[in-house]
């Protein structure tokens, strides 16, 4: 009888432990998915003015879906003449906490070599509540170095028009890069990653940026433009081609850029 009582007690203890354990499904994390993704593979080849969840903004520019240079899938080619612009536009953003991550693969065939200090933008985020535009991906031709460098920038806000380029972040033409940026509203912070590596020298925030002594403050983001714009007239070269693929936006880091 003693042995039977011990067996019954063990059985009851095991049953209680099973009842106290949450179901396995609740312990499994929910798969994370970006709130926007575009790989261009489902779009027809040729000129394009809109896709699923996005439109375009052009001036002396065009967007074309072309076969991928790798021979697999398709990619987007953005072409501009002079200081024109060609952007893929997401104009219905409402990111949680006014913060989000972005990732895209990018190739710029050539960067400007004239005029001096020629300024270009690849990404621009804005909101209808304020004039400030935030440029988490862009850069400038620096004549003293005879090279282009990546830099985070802003315009039309209290901190003025600035691009905080760094010579430690050269912009290389004719090669694919995987670029990421994080807009974090808790400190109006922009963080940039190139090929999976954080480039801390490009980080800007409320008090640390490239403009006036005023605070740098995000607008309430509702639009993001990805593409190309060069602002100075009569640049060299006279036209620009940018290729883009694997665009994703998320409330978390998307990743996929590591070598």
C-alpha positions, 0 to 999 in steps of 0.5 A: 500500500505504501508503494501505491500511495507514493505512486499516486502522489507522484502522479498527482504532482506531475498532473499539477505541474502540467496544469501550471505550465502555459500552453506551448503555443503561447510561449512561441514568439509570433513571427515578425513581418515587415509592414512594407516589403517590395522586391519588384519581382511581381511587377511587369517589366517596363516603366512603372508609376505605382506599386502595391502601397506606393506611388512615384514622384519624378521631375526629369526622372523615371522609374523602370522595372528591369531584370535583375543584374544577377539573373534572378528576379527583378529590380527597380532602376531610377534614372534622372537627368541633371538635378532631377528626381525619381522617387518611390513614395510611401505616402500613407505611413503611420509607424508606431511610436513615430519610429521605424526601421528600413532596409534596401539594397542599393547601387548608384552607378555614379556619384557627382564630381561637380559642382563643388559640394553637390548634395544628393538624397536617397531617402527622405522622411516627412510629416504633414504636421511640420516642415522638417524633412529628415534625410537618413540616407544621403551625402555630398561631394567634398571637393577637398577630398575629391570624393563623395561621402554618406551623411544624414541630413535635414532641411526646412526645420529649426536646425536649418539645411545640413548634411552631416557627412563623414570622410570615414563613410565613403560612398562607392559607385558601381557596387551594390550595398545593403543599407539600413536606417533606424528613425527612433523618436525617443531621442529623434535619433537616426542610426545608419548601417552599411552592409550590416555594420552600424556606422556610429559616426553617422548617428544624429540625435536631438542635440547632436546633429549638423545644424544650428543650436536648436533641437532636431525634432522629428515631424510625425512621419507619414511619408517616406521617399526612396530614390535619388535627387541631386539639388545643384544645377549642371552637375557632372555627370549629367545623368544618374542611374540608381538600382534598388531592390529588397525594400522593407520597413518594420517596427524592428530591425529587418536585417539580412545585410550581413555578409 
